[in-house]
């Protein structure tokens, strides 16, 4: 219990004083009018006036079993306007069993006024309860709210909270678990709180159904390790328009620098380490002059490099002089696993090459050349961007 917290509450006086006598009635009790979530150690009562202990002070807590007070003390604070007396009832420190109702009784005559020792307290009863768990919670969104995106979502309790080990929120989409994220737990005055950290901005697709769940037992009271949360669940609907995933383009190809006229192993490099090569993937070589497939090679993931490199062995295929070729990575050759369990596949990519030099060394080019310009995917470019690498007449250039 917070020693300094004094909360007003209804206190029952269970016997009437004798006619003409002054009865000390406590003004406040530290148990307050909220569920009791602290260990039982001491309870405080305040009175108007300077007080002293009586000759036989007594107090007990009744539940399924009773607990007797072990000692008493009083203190008096003298202010400018009045003196306030405090009675502190001490118990052996213990956690009362959860989910039960209790009654604290203080016997008549436990304290009296210093200036008039005939003025004593009558018997006092304070009813309180120890909750079975942290009780109701609330999120910073209403149930079934529409949420477009979020970095954090918060949940709150009516008591100060602490984490149990390393708690995590679970995110579900249509009832299927799609991710777990750290739960950051803390507290403010008479407030427990936790928030999910999505480790960035999480978008929720329009009209899709999601649930955010903090499992039971993830959060506890700051004062009792056995006072835990119920499952906290927020059901909501996505409000964001779908976003097309980033395209899967290779970042480099070995023929950019090797310029072979005989194709053995050709490799394509992807700097995104999440990319995988599909089963039965193949790389194709077309005679682009006659639009004929002239060679095809199985593709595989080279695991011996610190990036994703896709290899294809054309087994010594020799390019003929004077013929234009297109090296093709077909659609569906590589893919990326998305966070929702789906896969994003590449689109078809074509790279124009020729014999004997393939794609020549990188040069610069002016904007005045009349020869056609292609990007690294083999697409014709009508509006080039300065500083970008393009292909012109079989040469790799930087557009100025």
DAZIFEN-V616972 format. One line per field, one symbol per residue. ss: DSSP state (2 for helix, 1 for strand, 0 for the rest). psi: psi as a letter, one per 20 degrees, with the letter a starting at -180 (. if undefined). A space follows every 10 residues. Layout:
ss = ???
psi = ???
This chain:
ss = 0000001000 0110000000 0011000110 0000000001 1111111110 1110000011 1100011100 1111111100 0011111111 1111000001 1111110000 1110000001 1001111111 0000001110 0000111011 1111111000 1110000111 1110011111 1111111100 1111111111 1110100011 1111000011 1000000100 0111111101 0000000000 0110222200 0111111111 0000111000 0111111000 0111111111 1100000111 1111111100 1001111110 0001111000 0011100011 1111100001 1111100000 0001000001 0000000011 1100111110
psi = qphioopqrp ppojqpqqpi qppopqhqpi hakrqojrqo gqpqpqqorp rqqahmqqqq ppchqqpqqh rqqqqppoah hrppqpppoq qppqoqqqkq qrppppqpjh qrqginiior qrpppoprqp rhaiaqrqrj qqpkqppgrq hqpqqqrjqp qqqocnqqqp pqokippiqq qqpopaqaok pqqqqpojka ppqoqpjqpq pppoqqjhqr qiipijorqr pppoprpqjq qqppqpqnqq hqqhihhhlq ipodopqppp ioiiqqpqqk qqpqpqoigj lpoiqpqqqr oojjrkaopp qpojkkpppq qjpqqoppoq qjgrrpprhj irppqqrppp oprrqijcor qprrqrjiqi qqpqrijjpp phnqpqiqpr ppkjqpqpp.
